[in-house]
Amino acid sequence: MKVISSIFLMLLLMTRISAQEISVSPSRLFFSGVAGQTYSQQVLLHNSGSEKAIFRSGLMDWKRDSLGNKVYAPAGTFQGSNASWVEVRPNIVEIEPGARKEVTVVLHVPKEEAGNPKLRNSMLFLTQVNAGKAKLPTGGKTSLGVLIKLEFGLHVYYTPPTNQLKDMEFTAMYLDRGTAAGAQQRVAVKIKNTGNVVVDGHLKLELTNKGNGKDLKLPLQALSMLPGDEQVVYQELPDNLQGDYLLVALLDNGEETNLKVAKKDVTFH
């Protein structure tokens, strides 16, 4: 029996699946300007595959929950939405094999925004409407007739020209074993974007054994936060830790910001 299914993929930079090879750049659009004006940027789509691809644009609201996961809603749902300001030209774009096409993203900033300037955002989706056939490996075999539909999500930010404060702060740090049975012990670090612009940063955690001075460096974690957001970052720890340690958290918000440091004495039994 012929197998037919749909696979939806959210991609930010590039996807390569069988005959379909599509790239979209950039993945984030940052607009800034005075209220009452119109601004535009270009998005480039490149089809390096062997089949024509057709994409339709659409907008949704999004925000992050307390763990940093994106939560989506229909356009205009969230207070900080700019989805109603966004116009995409053309709304439907066809890209022949080997061709490149530009999509113009236009942002119409309302005059009323002058009285309440704040960062606003939305997500622009470019969704393929002509699903292409591909061959995908399934359990060592090749599945025929599988339909592949690509979907790219592009962040659209508007930042008022007066918003220039870039800063993150630690608000808490503690050990946490989680709620699931047999859950592994972990470090929980709460971070808040105390500025008024989008901040990209990195969190680095280190443990130093007070008895022998040995250091344990934990994996670097990337952060991206909207103004006012507070997020909990969890980092699982090895099960074999014993004794007294110094836990050090380093928060790097990038250029033109100060490195933030938090320290805590912890004991493992």
Contacts in CASP RR format, 6 or more apart in sequence:
PFRMAT RR
TARGET T0000
AUTHOR 0000-0000-0000
METHOD contacts of the structure
MODEL  1
MKVISSIFLMLLLMTRISAQEISVSPSRLFFSGVAGQTYSQQVLLHNSGS
EKAIFRSGLMDWKRDSLGNKVYAPAGTFQGSNASWVEVRPNIVEIEPGAR
KEVTVVLHVPKEEAGNPKLRNSMLFLTQVNAGKAKLPTGGKTSLGVLIKL
EFGLHVYYTPPTNQLKDMEFTAMYLDRGTAAGAQQRVAVKIKNTGNVVVD
GHLKLELTNKGNGKDLKLPLQALSMLPGDEQVVYQELPDNLQGDYLLVAL
LDNGEETNLKVAKKDVTFH
2 144 0 8 1.000
2 145 0 8 1.000
3 143 0 8 1.000
3 144 0 8 1.000
3 145 0 8 1.000
3 146 0 8 1.000
4 145 0 8 1.000
4 146 0 8 1.000
4 147 0 8 1.000
5 146 0 8 1.000
5 147 0 8 1.000
6 131 0 8 1.000
6 147 0 8 1.000
6 149 0 8 1.000
7 146 0 8 1.000
7 147 0 8 1.000
7 148 0 8 1.000
7 149 0 8 1.000
8 149 0 8 1.000
8 151 0 8 1.000
9 15 0 8 1.000
9 17 0 8 1.000
9 148 0 8 1.000
9 149 0 8 1.000
9 150 0 8 1.000
9 151 0 8 1.000
10 151 0 8 1.000
10 152 0 8 1.000
10 153 0 8 1.000
11 24 0 8 1.000
11 150 0 8 1.000
11 151 0 8 1.000
11 152 0 8 1.000
11 153 0 8 1.000
12 24 0 8 1.000
12 27 0 8 1.000
12 152 0 8 1.000
12 153 0 8 1.000
12 154 0 8 1.000
13 23 0 8 1.000
13 24 0 8 1.000
13 25 0 8 1.000
13 27 0 8 1.000
14 22 0 8 1.000
14 23 0 8 1.000
14 24 0 8 1.000
15 21 0 8 1.000
15 22 0 8 1.000
15 23 0 8 1.000
15 150 0 8 1.000
17 134 0 8 1.000
17 136 0 8 1.000
17 148 0 8 1.000
17 150 0 8 1.000
18 134 0 8 1.000
18 135 0 8 1.000
18 136 0 8 1.000
18 148 0 8 1.000
19 49 0 8 1.000
19 50 0 8 1.000
19 51 0 8 1.000
19 132 0 8 1.000
19 133 0 8 1.000
19 134 0 8 1.000
20 49 0 8 1.000
20 51 0 8 1.000
20 53 0 8 1.000
20 132 0 8 1.000
20 134 0 8 1.000
20 148 0 8 1.000
20 150 0 8 1.000
21 47 0 8 1.000
21 48 0 8 1.000
21 49 0 8 1.000
22 45 0 8 1.000
22 46 0 8 1.000
22 47 0 8 1.000
22 48 0 8 1.000
22 49 0 8 1.000
22 53 0 8 1.000
22 95 0 8 1.000
22 128 0 8 1.000
22 150 0 8 1.000
22 152 0 8 1.000
23 45 0 8 1.000
23 46 0 8 1.000
23 48 0 8 1.000
24 43 0 8 1.000
24 44 0 8 1.000
24 45 0 8 1.000
24 46 0 8 1.000
24 126 0 8 1.000
24 152 0 8 1.000
24 154 0 8 1.000
25 43 0 8 1.000
25 44 0 8 1.000
25 46 0 8 1.000
26 43 0 8 1.000
26 154 0 8 1.000
27 152 0 8 1.000
27 153 0 8 1.000
27 154 0 8 1.000
27 155 0 8 1.000
28 154 0 8 1.000
28 155 0 8 1.000
28 157 0 8 1.000
29 41 0 8 1.000
29 43 0 8 1.000
29 105 0 8 1.000
29 124 0 8 1.000
29 154 0 8 1.000
29 155 0 8 1.000
29 156 0 8 1.000
29 157 0 8 1.000
30 157 0 8 1.000
30 159 0 8 1.000
30 198 0 8 1.000
31 39 0 8 1.000
31 41 0 8 1.000
31 107 0 8 1.000
31 109 0 8 1.000
31 156 0 8 1.000
31 157 0 8 1.000
31 158 0 8 1.000
31 159 0 8 1.000
32 39 0 8 1.000
32 158 0 8 1.000
32 159 0 8 1.000
32 160 0 8 1.000
32 161 0 8 1.000
33 39 0 8 1.000
33 109 0 8 1.000
33 158 0 8 1.000
33 160 0 8 1.000
33 161 0 8 1.000
34 109 0 8 1.000
34 114 0 8 1.000
34 161 0 8 1.000
35 109 0 8 1.000
35 110 0 8 1.000
35 111 0 8 1.000
35 112 0 8 1.000
35 113 0 8 1.000
35 114 0 8 1.000
35 115 0 8 1.000
35 117 0 8 1.000
36 108 0 8 1.000
36 109 0 8 1.000
36 110 0 8 1.000
36 111 0 8 1.000
36 113 0 8 1.000
36 114 0 8 1.000
37 109 0 8 1.000
38 106 0 8 1.000
38 107 0 8 1.000
38 108 0 8 1.000
38 109 0 8 1.000
39 106 0 8 1.000
39 107 0 8 1.000
39 109 0 8 1.000
40 104 0 8 1.000
40 105 0 8 1.000
40 106 0 8 1.000
40 107 0 8 1.000
41 104 0 8 1.000
41 105 0 8 1.000
42 102 0 8 1.000
42 103 0 8 1.000
42 104 0 8 1.000
42 105 0 8 1.000
43 102 0 8 1.000
43 103 0 8 1.000
43 104 0 8 1.000
43 105 0 8 1.000
43 126 0 8 1.000
43 154 0 8 1.000
44 100 0 8 1.000
44 101 0 8 1.000
44 102 0 8 1.000
44 103 0 8 1.000
45 55 0 8 1.000
45 93 0 8 1.000
45 95 0 8 1.000
45 100 0 8 1.000
45 101 0 8 1.000
45 102 0 8 1.000
45 103 0 8 1.000
45 126 0 8 1.000
46 95 0 8 1.000
46 98 0 8 1.000
46 99 0 8 1.000
46 100 0 8 1.000
47 53 0 8 1.000
47 95 0 8 1.000
47 96 0 8 1.000
47 97 0 8 1.000
47 98 0 8 1.000
47 99 0 8 1.000
47 100 0 8 1.000
47 101 0 8 1.000
48 98 0 8 1.000
49 97 0 8 1.000
49 98 0 8 1.000
50 97 0 8 1.000
51 97 0 8 1.000
51 132 0 8 1.000
52 94 0 8 1.000
52 95 0 8 1.000
52 96 0 8 1.000
52 97 0 8 1.000
52 130 0 8 1.000
53 94 0 8 1.000
53 95 0 8 1.000
53 128 0 8 1.000
53 130 0 8 1.000
53 150 0 8 1.000
54 92 0 8 1.000
54 93 0 8 1.000
54 94 0 8 1.000
54 95 0 8 1.000
54 128 0 8 1.000
54 129 0 8 1.000
54 130 0 8 1.000
55 92 0 8 1.000
55 93 0 8 1.000
55 95 0 8 1.000
55 126 0 8 1.000
55 127 0 8 1.000
55 128 0 8 1.000
55 129 0 8 1.000
55 150 0 8 1.000
55 152 0 8 1.000
56 91 0 8 1.000
56 92 0 8 1.000
56 126 0 8 1.000
56 127 0 8 1.000
56 129 0 8 1.000
57 88 0 8 1.000
57 91 0 8 1.000
57 92 0 8 1.000
57 93 0 8 1.000
57 103 0 8 1.000
57 124 0 8 1.000
57 125 0 8 1.000
57 126 0 8 1.000
57 127 0 8 1.000
58 75 0 8 1.000
58 88 0 8 1.000
58 124 0 8 1.000
58 125 0 8 1.000
58 126 0 8 1.000
58 127 0 8 1.000
59 75 0 8 1.000
59 83 0 8 1.000
59 86 0 8 1.000
59 122 0 8 1.000
59 123 0 8 1.000
59 124 0 8 1.000
59 125 0 8 1.000
59 156 0 8 1.000
60 72 0 8 1.000
60 73 0 8 1.000
60 74 0 8 1.000
60 75 0 8 1.000
60 83 0 8 1.000
60 122 0 8 1.000
60 123 0 8 1.000
60 125 0 8 1.000
61 72 0 8 1.000
61 73 0 8 1.000
61 74 0 8 1.000
61 75 0 8 1.000
61 76 0 8 1.000
61 77 0 8 1.000
61 78 0 8 1.000
61 80 0 8 1.000
61 81 0 8 1.000
61 83 0 8 1.000
61 122 0 8 1.000
61 123 0 8 1.000
62 70 0 8 1.000
62 71 0 8 1.000
62 72 0 8 1.000
62 73 0 8 1.000
62 78 0 8 1.000
62 121 0 8 1.000
62 122 0 8 1.000
62 123 0 8 1.000
63 70 0 8 1.000
63 71 0 8 1.000
63 78 0 8 1.000
63 226 0 8 1.000
63 229 0 8 1.000
64 70 0 8 1.000
64 71 0 8 1.000
64 225 0 8 1.000
64 226 0 8 1.000
64 229 0 8 1.000
64 231 0 8 1.000
65 71 0 8 1.000
66 230 0 8 1.000
66 231 0 8 1.000
66 232 0 8 1.000
67 231 0 8 1.000
67 232 0 8 1.000
67 234 0 8 1.000
68 231 0 8 1.000
72 123 0 8 1.000
75 81 0 8 1.000
75 83 0 8 1.000
75 84 0 8 1.000
75 122 0 8 1.000
76 83 0 8 1.000
76 84 0 8 1.000
80 118 0 8 1.000
80 119 0 8 1.000
80 120 0 8 1.000
80 121 0 8 1.000
81 120 0 8 1.000
81 121 0 8 1.000
81 122 0 8 1.000
82 107 0 8 1.000
82 120 0 8 1.000
82 121 0 8 1.000
82 122 0 8 1.000
82 156 0 8 1.000
82 157 0 8 1.000
82 158 0 8 1.000
83 122 0 8 1.000
85 107 0 8 1.000
85 108 0 8 1.000
85 109 0 8 1.000
85 110 0 8 1.000
85 120 0 8 1.000
85 158 0 8 1.000
86 105 0 8 1.000
86 106 0 8 1.000
86 107 0 8 1.000
86 108 0 8 1.000
86 122 0 8 1.000
86 124 0 8 1.000
86 156 0 8 1.000
87 105 0 8 1.000
87 106 0 8 1.000
87 107 0 8 1.000
87 108 0 8 1.000
88 103 0 8 1.000
88 104 0 8 1.000
88 105 0 8 1.000
88 106 0 8 1.000
88 124 0 8 1.000
89 103 0 8 1.000
89 104 0 8 1.000
89 106 0 8 1.000
90 103 0 8 1.000
92 129 0 8 1.000
93 101 0 8 1.000
93 103 0 8 1.000
93 126 0 8 1.000
94 101 0 8 1.000
95 101 0 8 1.000
103 126 0 8 1.000
105 124 0 8 1.000
105 154 0 8 1.000
105 156 0 8 1.000
107 156 0 8 1.000
107 158 0 8 1.000
109 158 0 8 1.000
113 160 0 8 1.000
117 160 0 8 1.000
117 162 0 8 1.000
117 163 0 8 1.000
118 160 0 8 1.000
118 163 0 8 1.000
118 196 0 8 1.000
118 227 0 8 1.000
119 157 0 8 1.000
119 158 0 8 1.000
119 159 0 8 1.000
119 160 0 8 1.000
119 163 0 8 1.000
119 196 0 8 1.000
119 197 0 8 1.000
119 198 0 8 1.000
119 226 0 8 1.000
119 227 0 8 1.000
120 157 0 8 1.000
120 158 0 8 1.000
121 155 0 8 1.000
121 156 0 8 1.000
121 157 0 8 1.000
121 158 0 8 1.000
121 226 0 8 1.000
122 156 0 8 1.000
123 153 0 8 1.000
123 154 0 8 1.000
123 155 0 8 1.000
123 156 0 8 1.000
124 153 0 8 1.000
124 154 0 8 1.000
124 155 0 8 1.000
124 156 0 8 1.000
125 151 0 8 1.000
125 152 0 8 1.000
125 153 0 8 1.000
125 154 0 8 1.000
126 151 0 8 1.000
126 152 0 8 1.000
126 153 0 8 1.000
126 154 0 8 1.000
127 149 0 8 1.000
127 150 0 8 1.000
127 151 0 8 1.000
127 152 0 8 1.000
128 149 0 8 1.000
128 150 0 8 1.000
128 151 0 8 1.000
131 147 0 8 1.000
131 148 0 8 1.000
131 149 0 8 1.000
132 147 0 8 1.000
132 148 0 8 1.000
132 149 0 8 1.000
133 145 0 8 1.000
133 146 0 8 1.000
133 147 0 8 1.000
133 148 0 8 1.000
134 145 0 8 1.000
134 146 0 8 1.000
134 147 0 8 1.000
134 148 0 8 1.000
135 142 0 8 1.000
135 143 0 8 1.000
135 144 0 8 1.000
135 145 0 8 1.000
135 146 0 8 1.000
136 142 0 8 1.000
136 143 0 8 1.000
136 146 0 8 1.000
136 148 0 8 1.000
137 143 0 8 1.000
157 198 0 8 1.000
159 197 0 8 1.000
159 198 0 8 1.000
163 196 0 8 1.000
163 197 0 8 1.000
163 227 0 8 1.000
164 196 0 8 1.000
164 197 0 8 1.000
165 194 0 8 1.000
165 195 0 8 1.000
165 196 0 8 1.000
165 197 0 8 1.000
166 195 0 8 1.000
166 197 0 8 1.000
166 199 0 8 1.000
166 253 0 8 1.000
166 256 0 8 1.000
166 257 0 8 1.000
167 193 0 8 1.000
167 194 0 8 1.000
167 195 0 8 1.000
167 199 0 8 1.000
167 253 0 8 1.000
167 257 0 8 1.000
168 191 0 8 1.000
168 192 0 8 1.000
168 193 0 8 1.000
168 194 0 8 1.000
168 195 0 8 1.000
168 199 0 8 1.000
168 201 0 8 1.000
168 223 0 8 1.000
168 225 0 8 1.000
168 251 0 8 1.000
168 253 0 8 1.000
168 260 0 8 1.000
169 191 0 8 1.000
169 192 0 8 1.000
169 194 0 8 1.000
169 260 0 8 1.000
170 189 0 8 1.000
170 190 0 8 1.000
170 191 0 8 1.000
170 249 0 8 1.000
170 251 0 8 1.000
170 260 0 8 1.000
170 262 0 8 1.000
171 190 0 8 1.000
171 191 0 8 1.000
171 192 0 8 1.000
171 230 0 8 1.000
172 188 0 8 1.000
172 189 0 8 1.000
172 190 0 8 1.000
173 187 0 8 1.000
173 188 0 8 1.000
173 189 0 8 1.000
173 190 0 8 1.000
173 247 0 8 1.000
173 249 0 8 1.000
173 262 0 8 1.000
173 264 0 8 1.000
174 187 0 8 1.000
174 188 0 8 1.000
174 264 0 8 1.000
175 185 0 8 1.000
175 186 0 8 1.000
175 187 0 8 1.000
175 188 0 8 1.000
175 266 0 8 1.000
176 185 0 8 1.000
176 186 0 8 1.000
176 187 0 8 1.000
176 188 0 8 1.000
176 234 0 8 1.000
177 183 0 8 1.000
177 184 0 8 1.000
177 185 0 8 1.000
177 186 0 8 1.000
178 186 0 8 1.000
184 236 0 8 1.000
184 237 0 8 1.000
184 239 0 8 1.000
185 236 0 8 1.000
185 237 0 8 1.000
185 239 0 8 1.000
185 241 0 8 1.000
185 268 0 8 1.000
186 234 0 8 1.000
186 235 0 8 1.000
186 236 0 8 1.000
186 237 0 8 1.000
187 205 0 8 1.000
187 218 0 8 1.000
187 234 0 8 1.000
187 235 0 8 1.000
187 237 0 8 1.000
187 247 0 8 1.000
187 249 0 8 1.000
188 232 0 8 1.000
188 233 0 8 1.000
188 234 0 8 1.000
189 203 0 8 1.000
189 205 0 8 1.000
189 232 0 8 1.000
189 233 0 8 1.000
189 234 0 8 1.000
189 235 0 8 1.000
189 249 0 8 1.000
189 262 0 8 1.000
190 230 0 8 1.000
190 231 0 8 1.000
190 232 0 8 1.000
190 233 0 8 1.000
191 203 0 8 1.000
191 223 0 8 1.000
191 225 0 8 1.000
191 230 0 8 1.000
191 231 0 8 1.000
191 233 0 8 1.000
191 251 0 8 1.000
192 225 0 8 1.000
192 228 0 8 1.000
192 229 0 8 1.000
192 230 0 8 1.000
192 231 0 8 1.000
193 199 0 8 1.000
193 225 0 8 1.000
193 226 0 8 1.000
193 227 0 8 1.000
193 228 0 8 1.000
193 229 0 8 1.000
193 230 0 8 1.000
194 228 0 8 1.000
195 227 0 8 1.000
195 228 0 8 1.000
196 227 0 8 1.000
197 227 0 8 1.000
198 224 0 8 1.000
198 225 0 8 1.000
198 226 0 8 1.000
198 227 0 8 1.000
199 223 0 8 1.000
199 224 0 8 1.000
199 225 0 8 1.000
199 253 0 8 1.000
200 222 0 8 1.000
200 223 0 8 1.000
200 224 0 8 1.000
200 253 0 8 1.000
200 254 0 8 1.000
201 222 0 8 1.000
201 223 0 8 1.000
201 224 0 8 1.000
201 251 0 8 1.000
201 252 0 8 1.000
201 253 0 8 1.000
201 254 0 8 1.000
202 220 0 8 1.000
202 221 0 8 1.000
202 222 0 8 1.000
202 223 0 8 1.000
202 251 0 8 1.000
202 252 0 8 1.000
203 220 0 8 1.000
203 221 0 8 1.000
203 223 0 8 1.000
203 233 0 8 1.000
203 249 0 8 1.000
203 250 0 8 1.000
203 251 0 8 1.000
203 252 0 8 1.000
204 217 0 8 1.000
204 218 0 8 1.000
204 220 0 8 1.000
204 221 0 8 1.000
204 249 0 8 1.000
204 250 0 8 1.000
204 251 0 8 1.000
204 252 0 8 1.000
205 217 0 8 1.000
205 218 0 8 1.000
205 221 0 8 1.000
205 235 0 8 1.000
205 247 0 8 1.000
205 248 0 8 1.000
205 249 0 8 1.000
205 250 0 8 1.000
206 215 0 8 1.000
206 216 0 8 1.000
206 217 0 8 1.000
206 218 0 8 1.000
206 247 0 8 1.000
206 248 0 8 1.000
206 250 0 8 1.000
207 215 0 8 1.000
207 216 0 8 1.000
207 218 0 8 1.000
207 237 0 8 1.000
207 241 0 8 1.000
207 245 0 8 1.000
207 246 0 8 1.000
207 247 0 8 1.000
207 248 0 8 1.000
207 266 0 8 1.000
208 214 0 8 1.000
208 215 0 8 1.000
208 216 0 8 1.000
208 245 0 8 1.000
208 246 0 8 1.000
208 248 0 8 1.000
209 215 0 8 1.000
209 216 0 8 1.000
209 243 0 8 1.000
209 244 0 8 1.000
209 245 0 8 1.000
210 243 0 8 1.000
210 244 0 8 1.000
210 245 0 8 1.000
210 246 0 8 1.000
211 243 0 8 1.000
211 244 0 8 1.000
216 238 0 8 1.000
216 241 0 8 1.000
218 235 0 8 1.000
218 237 0 8 1.000
219 235 0 8 1.000
221 233 0 8 1.000
221 235 0 8 1.000
223 231 0 8 1.000
223 233 0 8 1.000
225 231 0 8 1.000
241 268 0 8 1.000
242 268 0 8 1.000
242 269 0 8 1.000
243 267 0 8 1.000
243 268 0 8 1.000
243 269 0 8 1.000
244 265 0 8 1.000
244 266 0 8 1.000
244 267 0 8 1.000
245 265 0 8 1.000
245 266 0 8 1.000
245 267 0 8 1.000
245 268 0 8 1.000
246 263 0 8 1.000
246 264 0 8 1.000
246 265 0 8 1.000
246 266 0 8 1.000
247 263 0 8 1.000
247 264 0 8 1.000
247 265 0 8 1.000
247 266 0 8 1.000
248 261 0 8 1.000
248 262 0 8 1.000
248 263 0 8 1.000
249 261 0 8 1.000
249 262 0 8 1.000
249 263 0 8 1.000
250 259 0 8 1.000
250 260 0 8 1.000
250 261 0 8 1.000
251 259 0 8 1.000
251 260 0 8 1.000
251 261 0 8 1.000
251 262 0 8 1.000
252 259 0 8 1.000
252 260 0 8 1.000
253 260 0 8 1.000
END
